[in-house]
Amino acid sequence: MHRVVICLAFLALCVSALRGEEWSEFRGPTGQGHAAARNLPLHWSSTDHVAWSKAIPGKGWSSPVLCQGKLYLTTAVPGAGSEQSLRAVCLDAGTGEIRWNVQVFQQADGQSSPRIHSKNSHASASPITDGKRLFVHFGAQGTACLDFDGKIVWKTRELKYAPVHGNGGSPVLVDDLLVVSCDGGDLQFLAALEQATGKIRWKTPRPGDAPKKFAFSTPLVIEVGGKKQIVSSGANSVGGFDPGDGHEIWRVRYDGYSTVPRPVFGLGLLFIGTGYDSPSLIAVRPDGLGDVTDTHVVWTIKKGAPLNPSPLLIGQELYLIDDGGVATCLDAQTGKTHWQKRIGGTFSASPLFADGKIYLQSEDGEGIVLKPGLEFEELARNPLGERSLASYAVADGALFIRTEKHLTRFEGQ
């Protein structure tokens, strides 16, 4: 009987994973905006298809993550002067009840909090979970590990640099490491912390001499030729790094800084947003060694390239939404444009592919749903009337949308 119970429990976990009920990091379990979830709502508003809506204290633009029926996010609660209480919050995904709200760091002691951009917050990096622990990152203000009861396992402020406009990029997990991109105005490096202790395993300085050096991109772990790489975009270059010791495997140079979009990988290509001031999107083969700028860039586009939202790869097509509300569908292998359409609004959140549809979330809180394909087809528009810069979290039958003051679960057809 004991073995039967264990087998049934294991089967339930497998089915849960297949259903897409875990959303473990920024842009989901693949890190690329794909969800296996089904029966998602097509229409919603502040009053329609709302299962629950919960006010979240403070301010934060971190996207929520979902694990074992609990939602996790970060927030910053202001105090006197520039003081900020940097917190991790856990909610019940079924009811919206806040299970715990824990202060992880207190930015005080007369030390001013970093100045942030008007579109940023002091809690913009999304948490990440390995299914056993929760890791939260507040940029140069600190990184920590918590258990699922909200107890702090470790925390560190050893990753020191001077942030410009605040924090942004989220952490990733690879092997026994937690990896973060640290790109400030003074120092730029990729760092790996031991998941168990928070101790620094390695730090790799960014190469190059970009005039503006800061960036905010989230790394992506990929596999090339049977070996893992950590792909990380910074100012003026993107590179593949070895998880074992952090050494740079390959590098592609470009003109750009304040890089935000997370890389996307598929069809043997990486799709990289290059950042400000004149954004491009490049397709790169990640199988080279050294500086491969002249040999491994397959194509480059400028029209419709996003500054902030990440790309979305579906089959042979690459979908983009730029900051000014222009949606684009490209042939991913050639960069040829299939269609381009101005849908209106402004965008920072990264797009989602789930239940056979593309979900876009504008900065004014409007959710726009498109049908993937070689011709543009809009399926729905869903205004919420509250500012939104965070990206979606997803479970079977439900979308979780973070707006300026709330986290809301939408469900039903």
N, C-alpha and C positions, 0 to 999 in steps of 0.2 A: 504493500500500500504506500509506504514511504517513497519508493522509487516512482510509483505512478504519480504521486503528488508533485515530485520534483520534475518529472517529464512534462506534466501539464503546465506547471509554472514556467518552465523554459519555453514551451510552445507558445504560451500566452505572451511572453516577452518578445519572441520572434514575430508573432502576428502584430503586436503593438508597433514594433519597429517598421514592419512592412507597410503598415497603415499610415506611417508618417506622423505618429503621435509624439515623437521626440524631435525637438528643434533645439539642438545642443549648442549652437554658436551663431554668430552673425551670418545671415543668409542660409541658415539651416545646416543639416548634417553633412552636406557636400561642400558647404561654403560658397555655393554658386547660385543660390536662389531657386533651387528645385525642391518641391515637396511631393511626397507620395500620397498626401491626403486627398480624400474624395468628398463629394457632397458639400462643397463650400458654397457660401451664399454668393449670389450674383448681384443682389440688390441689398442695400442697407442705408440707414441714416441714423441720426442721433436718437430716433425713437423706434425705428423699424428693425426687426431681426436682432435686437439687443438682448443677449442672454443676461449680461450684467455689465455695469460700468462702474469702475472704482476710481475715486480721486487718489492721486499719488502725491504725497507731500514733496515739497521742494521742486527742483527743476532738473531734468535730465533728458538727453536725447539718445541714450543707449537703447538698442532694440532688445525686446524681451527674449529670453530663451525658455524652453519648456522641457522638463524632464520629470518622469514618473508622476504626472498629474499636478506638478507645481510649476509656476512661472517665476522667473527671477529677472530682476533688473536693478539698475543703480540709479541713484538720485543724489542731488546736492541740496542741502537745506541751509539757506543763508542765516547767519547770526549777526552779531554786532560788527559794523565796519565791513572788512573784507573777509571775515570769518566764514568758513564753509564746513558743514558737517557732511562728509562723504559717506554715503550709506548704501547697503545692499538690502533689497526688499524681496520677500517671498510671498506669493499669493497662491491660493488654491485655484487651479485652472477651471474647476467646475463651478465654483461659487463666487469667485472674486474676493473672498475673504483674505485679508492680510494676515499671514501666519506669523511672520516676524519682520522686523525693521531694525537693522543693526548698524550702528556707527562703526565704520571700518577705519577711517582716518578723520582727524580733526585738524583743519587747516587754521591754526591760531598762533598763539605765542608771539603776537606782534608781527608775524610774517604775513605779508600780503599774498593773497591768492593770485595766481597768474591772471593776467588780463585775457579776456576771451573775446572772440568775434561775436557779433550780434546774433549770428545763426548757430553759435556753439553753446555748450554748457560745461559745467565742471564735471559732468558725468555723462560723457558721450560715447565712451567705448563700451561695447556690449560684453556681458559676461560670457563665459564658456564653461561647459561641464563635461566631465568624463563619465558621468553616470554615478559617480561616487562622491565627488566634491565639486565645489563651485569656485571658479577663479574670477576675480574682478580686477580691473585695471583702471587707474585714474591718471594715466600718463606719468609725468614727472612727480605727481603728488602721491604716488604709491601703488603697489600691487599686492594682492592678498589672496589667500585660499581660505574658504570656509567649508564646514561640513553642512549637510542638509538641514541641520537644526539651527543654523545661524551662528555656530561657534567658530571663532577665528582660529584656524590651524596655524597659520603663519602670515606675517606681513612684512613688507620690506619697502624702504625708500632709497635703496642703493642705486637705482637707475636714475642718475642725476643728469639733467640737461635743462636748457632754458627754452621752455615752450613758447611758440608764437601762436597767438589766437587760442591757446588752450590745448586740450587733448582731443584725440579723435580715433586713431586706429585701434582696432580690437586685437586681443591676443589669439594665438592658435596653439594647439597641442600637437606634439609630434614625439613619438616614443615616450620617454619619461621626462620630457621638457615642456615648458611653457615659453613660447617665443613671442617677443613683441618688437615692433619697429619703433625706434626712438629717434625722431628727426626734429631737433630744435634749431634755434638760430645760431647756437654755438657749437654743439656736438650733434653728429648724426651717426647712428650705429644700430645694428641688429643685435638683440640680446636674448640669451636662453637661460631661463631659471629652472632649477630642479623642481619638479612638481611636488615632491615630498617635503622639501625644506624651504624653498624660495631662494636658495643660494645660487649665485651666478655661476653657470657652467662655462659660458664663453660670451665674449662681446666682440663683434666684428665691425670696425669703422667703415662707413660708407666711403667709396672712392670718389675722386673728382673734386672740382673746385667751383661748384655752382654759385653764382652771385647771390641767389636767394636759396637757402639750404633746407628750409623746413618742409615737412610733408606729414600726411595723416593716413596713409594707406594701411589696410589690414593684409598681412601675408596670406599666402595660399600654399598648402602642402600638396605636391604632385609627385608622380612617379615617372621617371624617364629611364628606359633601359633597365628596369628592375631596381633602380635606386631612387630613394626619396630626395626631393629638393624642396627647400623653402624659397618660394618666389616672393620677393619683396620689392615694391616700387618706392623710390625716393625722389628727391629733386635731381633732375637731369639724368637719371639712369634707373634701370630695373636690373635685378640680378637673380641668379639661382644660387642658393647657399646650401652647403652640406650640413645636415642636422648634427652630425657627429662632433665636429669641431668648429663649425661656423664659417669655414673658408669659402670664399667666393668661387663658384664653378664657372660661371659665364656672366657676361654683362652686355647690355645694350644701352647706348647713350641716346638722349633726346634733349630737346629744349623744353623745360617745364619744371614747376615747383608747386608747393602746396598740393601735392598729388593725393587724391582721395579715393578714387575707384579701386575696389578690390579686383585683382586679376581673375580672369576666367580661363579655364583650360579645357580643350577638347579638340578632336580631329587632328591631334598632334601639334596644336598651336596654342600659344598663350595670347590672350587679348588684353592689352594694357592701355589704360588711360594715362596720358602724360601730364595732365595738370594745367595750371595757369601759366601764362596769360592767354596764349593761343592754343587751345586744347587740340590734341590729336588722339587718335586711337590706332595702335599698331598691332599687327599680328606677328608673333615671334616664334620661331622653332627653338625649343629649349634643350637642344641636344648638342650644343657647342661647348667650347672651352675658351676661356679668356674673353677678350673683347670681340664680340661677334656682330657688331653694329652693321658692318658692311656685307655680311654674308647670311644672316639669319632673320632679318626683317623681311617678311613675305609681302606685306602690303601696309599702306598707311592711308587713313582718311582723316579729313578735318571737318567737313560739313556734317553737323549733327553729333560731333564727339562731345561726350558729357564731361563736365568739370567734377561733379560730385557723384551722381548715380553710377553704380557698377553696370557692366554689360550683362546680357542674359543670352546664353546659348541654348537653342532648342533644335535638335537634329542638325541639319546643315545650315541653319539660319542663325544669325546673330542679331539680337534686338537691342536697341539703344533708346533711352529717353534722355534728352539733354536738359540742362537746367532751365532753359527757356521754353520747355514744353513742346519740343519737336521730337516725334517718335520716328525711328528709322528701322527698317529691316534690310539686312545685308546678307549676301552669300558669304558665309564664314570663311571659306577657303580662298576666295578671290577678292573680297571687299567690295564687290559690285552691289550697287543699291537696287533692291527690288521695289521698295516704296519708301516715301518720306512724307510725313503728315504732321502739320502743326495742330496739336490737340488742346493747346491753351494751358495756362497755369505755369507755375514754377516748381521745380523738382529738386529734391536732395536725396530722398529715400531711394533705395535700390529696388528694381522690379522683381517680381515673383512669378514663377511658372508652377501652377498647381491645378489639378482637376481639369486639365486640357485648356486652361485659359491663362492669359497674362494679366497680372494685377499691378497697377501703378498707383502710387500714393503721392498726391501733390502737397506742396507746402501749406496750402490753405485747407487741407484735410479732405480733399475730394479724391475718392477712389475711382479710378477709371479702369474698366475691364475690356481687354481686347482679345480677339480670336487670333491665334498664331496662323500665319500663312503668307503666301506670296502676294496677296492683296490685302489692303488695310480694311479691317472690319471692327468697328466699335460695338461692344455688347451692352455696356451699362455705364452710367455715371452716378456716383453716390456721395453727395456732399455731407460733411459732418459739421462744418462751420467752426472748427477749432484747429489751430495751427498744428502741423505735423511734419516732423523731419525724420522720425525713426522709421525703420523698415519693418515689414510684417513678421509676425510669428504665426505658425500654422499648426493645427491639429485636425484630425478627421472631423469634418463637418463644421469647423470653426476657424475664423480669422481673428487674430488678436492685433489690435491697432492701438499704438501709443500716440496720444495727442499731447498738447502742452500741459494739460492738467489731469488727464485721465488715461487709464488703460481699460479697453473695452473688448468684450468678447461678442462677436457677431456670428450668428448661425441661422440655419433654415434657408430654404430655397425661395 
